[in-house]
Amino acid sequence: MSTYIVPSTCNALIRRSIDLRRLYRRAAMGCEPGLRMVLHENMQTLDLLIADLQAQLRAHDGKPSEHGTWRGAVRRHLASWLVHAASSRDSAWIRALAHQESALLHAFEQAIADAPAESALALRRQLPRLRGIHLDMHSLAGTAHH
């Protein structure tokens, strides 16, 4: 049996996750091949996270979000513009992705802290995926500064 998640909270996290996945997709179009591979792996992880949250909502007759937010679109365009002006585009993408990834992880942690116990448990199951992306991006961000 699947665990119940508060639909409004879950949909907000789905939308933010979709925003981040779209930012990864945009970044992967302009990065060198090795970095592109890491970004695609992180996109796949986000695909799994999004699909899992959507399935949990559907299991409880909820209607899961399928689109990101307008803020995500603005962030994506702003990041593209800033990266275009940067001397090292890969480093600029890494910083932008690491920043947005940290914000998503924080949103999940805050939702877990605020959610009823059953919902918090369901959301907590996603943390290993998010922390894996977090480690990837912050490891890359650390090497991008050197």
N, C-alpha and C positions, 0 to 999 in steps of 0.2 A: 504494500500500500504506500502511495506517495504521501509526502508530508505537505501540509497546508502552508501556503505562503500568502501573506496579505497582498492582494492584487495590485493595489496602488504602489506599494513599495517595490514589489517585484517588477512591475512595468517601468518604473523609474530607473531601476538598475538595468533592465533590458535595454532601454533607450540609450543610456550612457554607454553600455557595452557595445551597442551597434555604432554609436558615434566613434568610439575608439577603434573598432574594427575598420571603419571607413577611413580613419586617419592612417591606420597601418597600410591599408590598400593604396592610398594616395602616396604615402612615403615609399612604398615598395616599387612604385613605377619609376622613381628617379634615383634609386640607390644602386650601389655597386652589387654584383651578384652574390657575394658572400653574405652581406648584410640583408639583401633581399630574401635569402633563404631563411634567415632567423626571423625576419618580419613575417614571412608566410607561415612559419611554424606557430608564431604567436597569434596570427589571424585564425589558424585552425583551432587553437586553444579557445579563443574567444567564440568561434563558431559553436564549439561544444558547450561552452558555458551558456550561451544565448539559447541554444536548442534545449538544453536541460531545463532552464528556467521557464521557457515557453511551454514545454511539455508538462511541467508541474502545474502551471496555471490551467492548461487545458484539462488536466486530470480532475480538476475541481470546478469544471465548467466556466473557467475564467477566459477572458479574451486577451491573449498576450499581445504586447506591442510588436510590431514588425518593422517599425521605422525609428530612426534616430530623432534627435531634437534639432530645432532651428539653431540653437546655440552650438551644437556640434558642427553644423554646416559652417557657421561663422568661424569657429575655431579652426576648422580644416582650411578654409580660404585664407585666414590670417597666417596660419602656419606655412602654407604654400608660399605666400608672399614673403614672409620673413626668411624662409629657406632660400628662395630665389635670390635674395639680397646677401646671403651669407657667403663667406669665403669657402667654407667647407660644408657642402650641402648635407653629406651623410651625418656629420656631427650635429648639424642644426636639426635634422629630422630626429636623431636619437634623443636630443634634449627635449624636443617637443613631445615625442612619444612617451618618454620617461615621466615628464610632468603630468600628462593626461592619464597615464597608467597609474601613477601615485594617487591622483584624484579619484579614480575609479575604485582603487583598493580602499581608500579612506571612506568612500561612500558605502561600500559593502560593510566595512567595519562599523560605521555609524548605524547603518540599518540593522545590523546584528545586535548592537547595543540597545536599540530602541524597540526591537520587535518582540512579540510574544515568544515564549520559549520554543514552541513548535516551528514557527517561522524562522527563528534565529538558527535552529538546528539545520534546516534546509539550506539557508544561505551560507552557513559555516562550511558546508560541504564544498562550496565553490572556492573557498580560500586557497587551497593548495594550487589550483590552476592560476589564480591571480598572483599568488606569491611567486610562482615559477616565472611568469611574465615579468614581475617586478624585479626578480634577480637578474634575468636576462638583460632588461633595459638598463638597470643601474650599473651592471657590470660593463655594458657597452658605453654608457655615459661616462664612466670612470676612465675607460681607455680612450674615449674620444677627446678628453681634455689633454692628453699627453701628446 
